[in-house]
Amino acid sequence: MVRDVGEAARLSAVPIDEPQIEKTYAVIRPHVRVTPVLELSGADAGLAPFPLTLKLELLQHSGSFKARGAFANLLLRTIPPAGVVAASGGNHGAAVAYAAMRLGVRARIFVPTVSSPAKISRIRGYGGELVVGGERYADALAASQTYVAESGALPVHAFDQAETLLGQGTLGLELERQTPALDTLLVAVGGGGLIAGIASWYRGRVRIIAVEPTLAPTLNDAIRAGEPVDAPAGGVAADSLAPRRIGVTAFAMATSFVDRVVLVEDADIIRAQATLWDKARIAAEPGGATAMAALLSGAYVPRADERVAVIVCGGNTTTLPGLAP
């Protein structure tokens, strides 16, 4: 694995480290929820007994962890008269639209056609100027960049922006305060903003396992290549975990502090959604259930005494496996 922590710092004048994450948390704390943790045993999910903590970030404003990075961007950066613009599979767009609504800022959000109706509805409900087009996140990103050049609006990147990583890093800070005695933390990966932010907070104090769909292995493929590369961008979680390429800054931080990447099939993700609902009445979207899928599929097998936490990172869905729409 690449171990160049300095690469991220060179890409931004803002250090992505514990002191800066603490400062960011102080700024955004009045605007975000302290999401709860649920203490279970692996046996509750049909696994061998081991201490299991679920961090319920799907209960965050706008339905995902993305609100942390959105508020960090809008509160730490200077907003031009044209407002802000974001490209998103859905959750980041909803978060930016929500933060913009709360702070009285204009926001234009570009999403691909794969974005779920639940996420599109969120963006519209928060008053975002929504543009739907293209098949995948990369198409929405290209359209948003054209708009930035034409309008002068401030781009708020979903995962490759220092302020975004600092905002997502506050989840790690919060979890460590809630559950300080952890051995292992499982985190779903798309563009890498969440895992990079969390890894920047823990810096090796906890074993961090990246979990990706086999049909969208952005970090896995980047590690194999030694740099961010285009990866497949499909699967049941494509609206949240399939940006095609891991972020450059996120890659530098993730590969410095992430223990390994494990891959899960779509069937595993769907099973994890069903299990979270059946056993704990947690309504997770596919991307939000992906980290849990690593345990249920056996892609990651804890020791009997290993203290494991799973980030349930999003809940913007209107349907769950086994339930009628």
Residue frames relative to the residue before (quaternion, step in Angstrom):
aa qw qx qy qz dx dy dz
M 1.0000 0.0000 0.0000 0.0000 0.00 0.00 0.00
V 0.5182 -0.6057 0.5012 0.3367 3.53 -1.19 0.62
R 0.1081 -0.8074 0.5786 0.0410 3.58 -0.98 0.84
D 0.3682 0.7437 -0.4779 0.2882 3.58 0.99 0.80
V 0.1623 -0.8114 0.5576 0.0665 3.57 0.12 1.30
G 0.6390 0.5734 -0.3279 0.3943 3.57 1.05 -0.73
E 0.5306 0.6464 -0.4179 0.3549 3.60 1.14 -0.46
A 0.6534 0.5139 -0.3223 0.4529 3.57 0.92 -0.87
A 0.6558 0.5176 -0.3167 0.4491 3.58 0.96 -0.84
R 0.6506 0.5184 -0.3188 0.4544 3.58 1.03 -0.74
L 0.6608 0.5199 -0.3077 0.4453 3.56 1.13 -0.61
S 0.7936 0.1489 -0.0758 0.5850 3.57 1.22 -0.29
A 0.4740 -0.6607 0.5021 0.2946 3.54 -1.13 0.67
V 0.6357 0.5127 -0.3253 0.4766 3.58 1.25 -0.30
P 0.3407 -0.7474 0.5239 0.2253 3.63 -0.58 1.02
I 0.2523 -0.7451 0.5984 0.1521 3.55 -1.01 0.83
D 0.3557 0.7278 -0.4912 0.3201 3.54 0.24 1.31
E 0.7501 -0.4253 0.2585 0.4355 3.58 -1.27 0.17
P 0.6678 0.4872 -0.3387 0.4494 3.67 0.77 -0.80
Q 0.6818 0.4792 -0.2974 0.4658 3.59 0.95 -0.83
I 0.6126 0.5256 -0.3479 0.4769 3.60 1.09 -0.63
E 0.6339 0.5197 -0.3305 0.4678 3.60 1.00 -0.77
K 0.6479 0.5052 -0.3166 0.4741 3.59 0.97 -0.83
T 0.6474 0.5195 -0.3145 0.4604 3.56 0.98 -0.85
Y 0.6366 0.5327 -0.3286 0.4505 3.57 0.99 -0.83
A 0.6354 0.5300 -0.3315 0.4534 3.58 0.99 -0.80
V 0.6663 0.5030 -0.2982 0.4626 3.58 1.06 -0.75
I 0.7798 0.3695 -0.2007 0.4638 3.59 0.77 -0.98
R 0.4651 0.7300 -0.4285 0.2592 3.61 1.17 -0.46
P 0.6623 0.4947 -0.3460 0.4437 3.68 0.87 -0.68
H 0.7319 0.4490 -0.2169 0.4643 3.58 1.22 -0.43
V 0.7376 0.3562 -0.2177 0.5307 3.61 1.22 -0.23
R 0.4988 -0.6476 0.4922 0.2993 3.54 -1.26 0.42
V 0.3624 -0.6222 0.6301 0.2909 3.52 -1.29 0.47
T 0.2130 -0.8162 0.5243 0.1165 3.57 -0.18 1.24
P 0.5094 -0.6954 0.4178 0.2869 3.60 -0.97 0.79
V 0.3029 -0.6881 0.6136 0.2413 3.50 -1.39 0.15
L 0.2249 -0.7518 0.6080 0.1208 3.55 -1.18 0.67
E 0.2319 -0.7893 0.5585 0.1066 3.56 -0.65 1.13
L 0.0337 0.8028 -0.5887 0.0884 3.57 -0.71 1.16
S 0.3654 -0.6287 0.5966 0.3394 3.49 -1.38 -0.39
G 0.6143 -0.5326 0.4184 0.4050 3.55 -1.15 0.49
A 0.5898 0.5970 -0.3567 0.4104 3.58 1.13 -0.66
D 0.5906 0.5830 -0.3673 0.4200 3.60 1.13 -0.56
A 0.7278 0.3750 -0.2169 0.5317 3.57 1.22 -0.50
G 0.6181 -0.5799 0.3334 0.4128 3.58 1.24 0.37
L 0.5563 0.5890 -0.3896 0.4379 3.57 1.27 0.39
A 0.6656 -0.4286 0.3806 0.4779 3.56 -1.27 -0.11
P 0.5736 -0.6042 0.4100 0.3712 3.62 -1.07 0.57
F 0.2708 0.6920 -0.6493 0.1618 3.53 -1.08 0.89
P 0.5828 -0.5920 0.4096 0.3770 3.63 -1.09 0.54
L 0.0166 -0.8193 0.5699 -0.0612 3.57 -0.63 1.17
T 0.0876 -0.7833 0.6154 0.0100 3.55 -0.84 1.09
L 0.1597 -0.7590 0.6241 0.0944 3.55 -0.97 0.90
K 0.2124 -0.7481 0.6174 0.1188 3.57 -0.80 1.02
L 0.2381 -0.8406 0.4785 0.0873 3.54 -0.26 1.33
E 0.0314 0.8425 -0.5336 0.0670 3.54 0.53 1.20
L 0.4897 0.6379 -0.4405 0.3991 3.58 1.24 -0.05
L 0.6352 0.5236 -0.3208 0.4685 3.59 1.29 -0.28
Q 0.4234 0.6959 -0.4638 0.3483 3.57 1.30 0.16
H 0.6559 -0.4653 0.4010 0.4388 3.59 -1.25 0.35
S 0.8260 0.1796 -0.2096 0.4915 3.56 -1.07 0.92
G 0.6015 -0.6489 0.3230 0.3358 3.59 1.26 0.27
S 0.7899 0.1841 -0.1506 0.5652 3.60 1.20 0.28
F 0.6953 -0.4709 0.3610 0.4056 3.54 -1.36 0.20
K 0.5171 0.6964 -0.3961 0.3012 3.59 1.18 -0.50
A 0.5423 0.6280 -0.4084 0.3804 3.61 1.16 -0.44
R 0.5931 0.5793 -0.3689 0.4203 3.60 1.09 -0.63
G 0.7097 0.4443 -0.2585 0.4817 3.57 0.81 -0.98
A 0.6186 0.5509 -0.3493 0.4379 3.57 1.05 -0.70
F 0.6894 0.4602 -0.2859 0.4808 3.58 0.84 -0.93
A 0.6012 0.5554 -0.3639 0.4447 3.60 1.02 -0.69
N 0.6678 0.4999 -0.3001 0.4627 3.58 0.92 -0.88
L 0.7343 0.4471 -0.2535 0.4434 3.57 0.76 -1.01
L 0.7155 0.4383 -0.2566 0.4797 3.60 1.14 -0.53
L 0.7304 0.4257 -0.2373 0.4785 3.60 1.14 -0.56
R 0.7283 0.3845 -0.2250 0.5208 3.60 1.22 -0.34
T 0.5213 -0.6253 0.4819 0.3241 3.57 -1.25 0.44
I 0.2564 -0.7870 0.5486 0.1181 3.56 -0.68 1.13
P 0.3391 -0.7462 0.5334 0.2090 3.65 -0.70 1.00
P 0.6931 -0.4730 0.3300 0.4324 3.61 -1.24 0.26
A 0.6427 0.5349 -0.3308 0.4375 3.61 1.09 -0.62
G 0.5053 -0.6713 0.4164 0.3474 3.60 1.24 -0.16
V 0.5990 -0.5614 0.4412 0.3624 3.53 -1.22 -0.54
V 0.1505 -0.7634 0.6206 0.0969 3.53 -1.29 0.43
A 0.0317 -0.7972 0.6028 -0.0094 3.56 -1.04 0.77
A 0.2198 -0.7084 0.6519 0.1580 3.50 -1.28 0.64
S 0.0619 0.8248 -0.5465 0.1312 3.54 -0.87 0.93
G 0.4768 -0.6010 0.5481 0.3333 3.49 -1.34 0.36
G 0.7505 -0.3288 0.1944 0.5393 3.56 1.28 -0.34
N 0.7341 0.4420 -0.2636 0.4431 3.60 0.64 -1.07
H 0.6568 0.4904 -0.3192 0.4757 3.60 0.90 -0.84
G 0.6430 0.5270 -0.3218 0.4530 3.56 0.98 -0.80
A 0.6438 0.5079 -0.3170 0.4765 3.56 1.00 -0.83
A 0.6597 0.5176 -0.3072 0.4501 3.57 0.98 -0.85
V 0.6660 0.4833 -0.3065 0.4785 3.59 0.93 -0.87
A 0.6360 0.5194 -0.3289 0.4665 3.58 0.98 -0.80
Y 0.6518 0.5107 -0.3158 0.4633 3.59 0.97 -0.83
A 0.6756 0.4888 -0.2995 0.4637 3.59 0.84 -0.99
A 0.6453 0.5219 -0.3168 0.4591 3.57 0.98 -0.84
M 0.6295 0.5318 -0.3276 0.4622 3.57 0.99 -0.82
R 0.6914 0.4898 -0.2773 0.4530 3.57 0.88 -0.97
L 0.7590 0.3757 -0.1942 0.4950 3.57 1.05 -0.75
G 0.4936 -0.6972 0.4096 0.3202 3.58 1.26 0.09
V 0.4701 0.6624 -0.4321 0.3920 3.55 1.07 0.82
R 0.4642 -0.6541 0.5170 0.2990 3.56 -1.08 0.71
A 0.0107 -0.8062 0.5913 -0.0185 3.60 -0.98 0.85
R 0.1067 -0.7529 0.6463 0.0640 3.54 -1.02 0.92
I 0.1300 -0.8181 0.5602 0.0047 3.55 -0.75 1.11
F 0.1587 -0.7761 0.6068 0.0647 3.56 -0.85 1.05
V 0.0427 0.7909 -0.6083 0.0519 3.58 -0.80 1.02
P 0.4744 -0.6595 0.4934 0.3106 3.61 -1.15 0.51
T 0.6758 -0.5041 0.3506 0.4077 3.56 -1.27 0.23
V 0.5964 0.5790 -0.3635 0.4206 3.60 1.20 -0.39
S 0.4712 0.6803 -0.4436 0.3442 3.60 1.22 -0.28
S 0.4811 -0.7063 0.4433 0.2705 3.56 -0.89 0.96
P 0.6232 -0.5462 0.3988 0.3928 3.60 -1.16 0.52
A 0.6112 0.5600 -0.3581 0.4297 3.61 1.03 -0.71
K 0.7000 0.4626 -0.2737 0.4702 3.58 0.93 -0.87
I 0.6196 0.5283 -0.3350 0.4741 3.57 1.04 -0.73
S 0.6471 0.5193 -0.3136 0.4618 3.56 0.99 -0.84
R 0.6194 0.5422 -0.3365 0.4573 3.60 1.04 -0.78
I 0.6709 0.5076 -0.3051 0.4463 3.57 0.82 -1.01
R 0.6740 0.4814 -0.2940 0.4769 3.58 0.87 -0.91
G 0.6558 0.5346 -0.3113 0.4328 3.57 0.97 -0.85
Y 0.6961 0.4467 -0.2659 0.4952 3.57 1.14 -0.60
G 0.5803 -0.6358 0.3558 0.3639 3.58 1.25 0.14
G 0.3939 0.7192 -0.4894 0.2967 3.59 1.18 0.32
E 0.4315 -0.6553 0.5512 0.2840 3.56 -1.16 0.67
L 0.1355 -0.8603 0.4908 0.0265 3.55 -0.03 1.32
V 0.0438 -0.7576 0.6512 0.0123 3.52 -1.08 0.91
V 0.1060 -0.7979 0.5929 0.0223 3.59 -0.63 1.15
G 0.3471 0.7377 -0.5247 0.2450 3.58 -0.75 1.02
G 0.7391 0.3502 -0.2942 0.4944 3.54 -1.15 0.65
E 0.5524 -0.6618 0.4153 0.2906 3.53 -1.22 0.50
R 0.8174 0.1554 -0.0364 0.5535 3.60 1.04 -0.74
Y 0.7464 -0.4073 0.2922 0.4377 3.55 -1.35 0.19
A 0.6316 0.5571 -0.3431 0.4160 3.60 0.92 -0.87
D 0.6375 0.5197 -0.3273 0.4652 3.59 1.06 -0.68
A 0.6492 0.5057 -0.3100 0.4762 3.57 0.99 -0.82
L 0.6297 0.5399 -0.3303 0.4504 3.57 1.03 -0.81
A 0.6543 0.5106 -0.3156 0.4599 3.59 0.91 -0.88
A 0.6588 0.5021 -0.3086 0.4675 3.58 0.95 -0.84
S 0.6519 0.5145 -0.3185 0.4571 3.59 1.00 -0.78
Q 0.6393 0.5286 -0.3273 0.4525 3.59 1.03 -0.73
T 0.6072 0.5292 -0.3429 0.4835 3.57 1.11 -0.65
Y 0.6586 0.5091 -0.3066 0.4615 3.57 0.96 -0.87
V 0.6147 0.5458 -0.3452 0.4528 3.60 1.01 -0.77
A 0.6707 0.5031 -0.2962 0.4574 3.58 0.90 -0.93
E 0.7022 0.4716 -0.2623 0.4645 3.59 1.04 -0.75
S 0.7990 0.3658 -0.1448 0.4548 3.57 0.95 -0.90
G 0.3801 -0.7151 0.4992 0.3082 3.57 1.07 -0.69
A 0.3801 0.7253 -0.4879 0.3024 3.58 1.24 0.27
L 0.5106 -0.6492 0.4763 0.3018 3.58 -1.20 0.54
P 0.3043 -0.7577 0.5395 0.2054 3.63 -0.63 1.00
V 0.1402 -0.7592 0.6320 0.0673 3.55 -0.98 0.92
H 0.2196 -0.8236 0.5107 0.1126 3.55 -0.09 1.31
A 0.5471 -0.6619 0.4158 0.2994 3.54 -1.02 0.86
F 0.8517 0.0322 0.0213 0.5226 3.61 1.00 -0.67
D 0.7377 0.3929 -0.2389 0.4943 3.63 1.13 -0.31
Q 0.5196 0.5774 -0.4212 0.4682 3.53 0.86 1.11
A 0.5473 -0.6566 0.3969 0.3343 3.59 -0.77 0.99
E 0.6809 0.4916 -0.3053 0.4489 3.58 0.86 -0.91
T 0.6009 0.5487 -0.3516 0.4629 3.57 1.12 -0.65
L 0.6761 0.4855 -0.2965 0.4682 3.59 0.88 -0.91
L 0.6322 0.5257 -0.3376 0.4583 3.59 1.00 -0.76
G 0.6497 0.5119 -0.3204 0.4618 3.57 0.97 -0.81
Q 0.6802 0.4689 -0.2990 0.4775 3.58 0.90 -0.88
G 0.5994 0.5809 -0.3557 0.4205 3.59 1.11 -0.60
T 0.5767 0.5933 -0.3855 0.4085 3.59 1.16 -0.47
L 0.5467 0.5889 -0.4076 0.4339 3.59 1.20 -0.35
G 0.6417 0.5157 -0.3172 0.4708 3.57 1.02 -0.78
L 0.6248 0.5353 -0.3254 0.4660 3.57 0.97 -0.89
E 0.6881 0.4973 -0.2763 0.4505 3.55 0.84 -1.04
L 0.6677 0.5016 -0.3031 0.4590 3.57 0.92 -0.91
E 0.6480 0.5163 -0.3363 0.4478 3.60 0.93 -0.77
R 0.6359 0.5081 -0.3305 0.4777 3.60 1.06 -0.65
Q 0.6925 0.4765 -0.2773 0.4653 3.58 1.00 -0.79
T 0.7986 0.0784 0.0190 0.5964 3.57 0.96 -0.95
P 0.0885 -0.8641 0.4930 0.0500 3.60 0.35 1.19
A 0.7246 0.4385 -0.2500 0.4693 3.60 1.07 -0.62
L 0.2475 0.7664 -0.5475 0.2273 3.57 0.39 1.26
D 0.2981 -0.7216 0.5914 0.2014 3.53 -1.22 0.57
T 0.8262 0.0729 0.0527 0.5561 3.55 0.86 -1.05
L 0.1011 -0.7817 0.6146 0.0305 3.53 -1.07 0.83
L 0.1879 -0.7848 0.5849 0.0809 3.58 -0.79 1.08
V 0.0249 -0.8132 0.5770 -0.0714 3.55 -0.75 1.16
A 0.3863 -0.7022 0.5486 0.2382 3.58 -0.90 0.92
V 0.1953 -0.7944 0.5704 0.0728 3.56 -1.10 0.77
G 0.0413 -0.7364 0.6746 0.0304 3.51 -1.12 0.88
G 0.8147 0.0617 0.0093 0.5765 3.55 0.08 -1.31
G 0.5532 -0.6647 0.3513 0.3589 3.55 1.28 -0.25
G 0.4401 0.7286 -0.4471 0.2747 3.60 1.21 -0.07
L 0.6745 0.4975 -0.3069 0.4509 3.57 0.91 -0.89
I 0.7176 0.4428 -0.2791 0.4595 3.58 0.70 -1.01
A 0.6326 0.5218 -0.3407 0.4598 3.60 1.05 -0.65
G 0.6517 0.5083 -0.3175 0.4649 3.58 0.97 -0.80
I 0.6719 0.4883 -0.2921 0.4742 3.57 0.92 -0.93
A 0.6577 0.5066 -0.3098 0.4635 3.58 0.95 -0.87
S 0.6307 0.5348 -0.3303 0.4551 3.58 1.08 -0.68
W 0.6402 0.4989 -0.3210 0.4880 3.56 1.18 -0.50
Y 0.7548 0.4105 -0.2341 0.4549 3.60 0.67 -1.06
R 0.0628 -0.8565 0.5099 0.0507 3.61 1.07 -0.70
G 0.8045 -0.3321 0.1378 0.4728 3.52 0.75 1.12
R 0.5062 0.6562 -0.4329 0.3545 3.63 1.19 -0.10
V 0.7555 0.1967 -0.1071 0.6156 3.57 1.26 -0.50
R 0.4560 -0.6464 0.5289 0.3073 3.59 -1.09 0.69
I 0.1186 -0.8058 0.5793 0.0322 3.57 -0.63 1.13
I 0.1394 -0.7876 0.5996 0.0269 3.54 -0.79 1.15
A 0.2691 -0.7512 0.5843 0.1478 3.56 -0.79 1.05
V 0.1180 -0.7882 0.6028 0.0387 3.57 -0.94 0.91
E 0.0185 0.8093 -0.5835 0.0650 3.56 -0.74 1.12
P 0.5111 -0.5917 0.5065 0.3635 3.58 -1.20 0.43
T 0.5468 -0.6124 0.4516 0.3493 3.58 -1.05 0.67
L 0.6903 0.4751 -0.2749 0.4714 3.59 1.16 -0.55
A 0.7633 0.2134 -0.1615 0.5880 3.60 1.29 0.09
P 0.1496 0.8521 -0.4856 0.1255 3.61 0.73 1.08
T 0.0164 -0.8656 0.5002 0.0177 3.60 0.72 1.03
L 0.7196 0.4139 -0.2579 0.4944 3.60 0.81 -0.95
N 0.6157 0.5594 -0.3421 0.4369 3.58 0.97 -0.81
D 0.7043 0.4559 -0.2708 0.4720 3.58 0.86 -0.96
A 0.6232 0.5391 -0.3379 0.4548 3.57 1.08 -0.70
I 0.6454 0.5133 -0.3209 0.4659 3.58 0.97 -0.81
R 0.6412 0.5242 -0.3224 0.4583 3.58 0.97 -0.83
A 0.7291 0.4276 -0.2297 0.4824 3.56 1.02 -0.85
G 0.4424 -0.6981 0.4495 0.3389 3.57 1.21 -0.45
E 0.7701 0.1338 -0.1008 0.6155 3.57 1.31 0.16
P 0.6370 -0.5153 0.3813 0.4282 3.61 -1.18 0.32
V 0.0323 0.7817 -0.6199 0.0599 3.56 -0.92 0.98
D 0.6051 -0.5323 0.4298 0.4072 3.56 -1.24 0.31
A 0.0835 -0.7836 0.6155 0.0124 3.54 -0.99 0.93
P 0.6505 -0.4652 0.3885 0.4578 3.60 -1.22 0.16
A 0.1502 -0.8045 0.5728 0.0463 3.59 -1.05 0.72
G 0.4462 0.6922 -0.4539 0.3402 3.54 0.64 1.12
G 0.5040 0.6906 -0.4523 0.2540 3.51 -1.27 -0.44
V 0.7184 -0.4807 0.3170 0.3903 3.50 -1.36 0.26
A 0.7275 0.3842 -0.2294 0.5202 3.61 1.18 -0.47
A 0.2619 0.8255 -0.4745 0.1572 3.58 1.23 0.40
D 0.6515 0.5261 -0.3387 0.4291 3.61 1.09 -0.49
S 0.7793 0.2736 -0.1929 0.5298 3.60 1.23 -0.03
L 0.8001 0.2797 -0.1337 0.5135 3.61 1.09 -0.58
A 0.6690 0.4943 -0.3071 0.4624 3.61 1.08 0.53
P 0.1117 0.8321 -0.5352 0.0932 3.61 0.49 1.14
R 0.5305 -0.6324 0.3691 0.4271 3.60 1.38 -0.08
R 0.8213 0.0037 0.0346 0.5694 3.61 0.90 -0.86
I 0.4789 -0.6582 0.5027 0.2912 3.58 -0.99 0.88
G 0.5432 -0.6226 0.4494 0.3396 3.58 -1.09 0.64
V 0.5740 -0.6121 0.4187 0.3471 3.58 -1.06 0.75
T 0.6873 0.4581 -0.2811 0.4885 3.57 0.83 -0.96
A 0.6456 0.5226 -0.3161 0.4584 3.56 0.96 -0.88
F 0.6364 0.5335 -0.3297 0.4491 3.59 0.98 -0.80
A 0.6554 0.5207 -0.3175 0.4455 3.58 0.90 -0.90
M 0.7088 0.4429 -0.2693 0.4784 3.58 0.91 -0.87
A 0.6639 0.5184 -0.3160 0.4366 3.58 0.90 -0.89
T 0.7131 0.4505 -0.2741 0.4619 3.56 0.88 -0.85
S 0.5835 0.5625 -0.3781 0.4474 3.56 1.25 -0.12
F 0.8421 0.2064 -0.0461 0.4962 3.57 0.94 -0.83
V 0.5785 0.5712 -0.3918 0.4307 3.63 1.23 -0.01
D 0.4743 -0.7125 0.4473 0.2593 3.57 -0.81 1.04
R 0.7735 -0.2164 0.1833 0.5668 3.57 0.86 -0.97
V 0.3636 -0.6815 0.5814 0.2555 3.54 -1.38 0.13
V 0.0630 -0.7602 0.6437 0.0613 3.57 -1.05 0.79
L 0.3101 -0.7609 0.5510 0.1458 3.55 -1.14 0.75
V 0.1138 -0.7864 0.6054 0.0461 3.56 -1.09 0.75
E 0.4716 -0.6737 0.5015 0.2688 3.54 -1.15 0.71
D 0.6630 -0.4919 0.3810 0.4164 3.56 -1.26 0.35
A 0.6343 0.5379 -0.3350 0.4428 3.59 0.98 -0.81
D 0.6252 0.5316 -0.3313 0.4656 3.59 1.10 -0.70
I 0.6500 0.5170 -0.3116 0.4616 3.57 1.00 -0.85
I 0.6568 0.5010 -0.3082 0.4718 3.58 0.94 -0.87
R 0.6316 0.5170 -0.3256 0.4774 3.58 1.04 -0.77
A 0.6456 0.5167 -0.3248 0.4590 3.59 0.98 -0.79
Q 0.6070 0.5383 -0.3485 0.4694 3.58 1.01 -0.73
A 0.6876 0.4875 -0.2804 0.4592 3.56 0.84 -1.02
T 0.6611 0.5129 -0.3085 0.4524 3.59 0.97 -0.83
L 0.6472 0.5145 -0.3232 0.4605 3.58 0.92 -0.86
W 0.6703 0.4771 -0.3028 0.4810 3.57 1.01 -0.76
D 0.6958 0.4990 -0.2818 0.4330 3.58 0.83 -1.01
K 0.7757 0.3843 -0.1905 0.4629 3.58 0.86 -0.95
A 0.8318 0.1550 -0.0593 0.5297 3.61 1.06 -0.63
R 0.3960 -0.7337 0.4601 0.3052 3.60 1.31 0.07
I 0.3735 0.6816 -0.5145 0.3622 3.53 0.95 1.01
A 0.2044 -0.8039 0.5523 0.0831 3.57 -0.53 1.20
A 0.0305 0.8285 -0.5535 0.0800 3.56 0.17 1.31
E 0.4351 -0.6357 0.5637 0.2979 3.55 -1.17 0.61
P 0.7118 -0.4537 0.2875 0.4526 3.63 -1.17 0.25
G 0.6757 0.4821 -0.3045 0.4672 3.60 0.86 -0.89
G 0.6560 0.5272 -0.3003 0.4489 3.55 1.09 -0.73
A 0.7070 0.4380 -0.2487 0.4965 3.58 1.20 -0.51
T 0.4592 0.7345 -0.4258 0.2614 3.59 1.24 -0.25
A 0.6481 0.5114 -0.3368 0.4527 3.62 0.91 -0.78
M 0.6365 0.5210 -0.3208 0.4696 3.58 1.04 -0.77
A 0.5917 0.5960 -0.3567 0.4091 3.58 1.10 -0.67
A 0.5889 0.5838 -0.3724 0.4169 3.59 1.11 -0.58
L 0.6650 0.4798 -0.2993 0.4879 3.59 1.06 -0.70
L 0.7052 0.4853 -0.2778 0.4358 3.58 0.79 -1.00
S 0.7008 0.4618 -0.2658 0.4743 3.59 1.09 -0.67
G 0.4708 -0.6651 0.4509 0.3642 3.58 1.20 -0.42
A 0.3803 0.7149 -0.4976 0.3110 3.59 1.22 0.25
Y 0.7546 0.0817 -0.0931 0.6444 3.56 1.25 -0.48
V 0.0849 -0.8042 0.5883 -0.0023 3.57 -0.73 1.11
P 0.2684 -0.7904 0.5297 0.1506 3.61 -0.44 1.15
R 0.5368 -0.5529 0.5161 0.3738 3.52 -1.35 0.23
A 0.6786 -0.5106 0.3385 0.4051 3.57 -1.23 0.37
D 0.7715 0.3313 -0.1796 0.5126 3.58 1.05 -0.73
E 0.4420 0.7132 -0.4477 0.3090 3.59 1.27 0.12
R 0.2958 -0.7565 0.5627 0.1537 3.56 -0.85 1.01
V 0.0496 -0.8432 0.5310 -0.0680 3.53 -0.24 1.38
A 0.0883 -0.7648 0.6347 0.0668 3.55 -1.11 0.76
V 0.1659 -0.7592 0.6250 0.0734 3.53 -1.18 0.73
I 0.3020 -0.7276 0.5859 0.1900 3.56 -0.95 0.90
V 0.1418 -0.7375 0.6558 0.0773 3.57 -0.71 1.11
C 0.1199 -0.9136 0.3879 0.0195 3.48 0.33 1.38
G 0.8309 0.0909 -0.0540 0.5462 3.63 1.16 -0.21
G 0.1034 -0.8156 0.5683 0.0331 3.55 -1.11 0.70
N 0.3928 0.7251 -0.4843 0.2922 3.58 1.11 0.54
T 0.3924 0.6778 -0.5160 0.3470 3.51 0.18 1.36
T 0.2766 -0.7525 0.5709 0.1769 3.55 -1.19 0.53
T 0.7529 0.2816 -0.1849 0.5654 3.58 1.28 -0.09
L 0.1345 -0.7632 0.6262 0.0852 3.54 -1.25 0.54
P 0.6132 -0.5578 0.3944 0.3966 3.64 -1.07 0.62
G 0.8150 0.2598 -0.1948 0.4799 3.55 -0.91 0.91
L 0.6955 0.4068 -0.2720 0.5261 3.57 1.28 -0.12
A 0.5189 -0.6232 0.4773 0.3384 3.56 -1.09 0.63
P 0.5829 -0.5814 0.4252 0.3760 3.63 -1.07 0.64
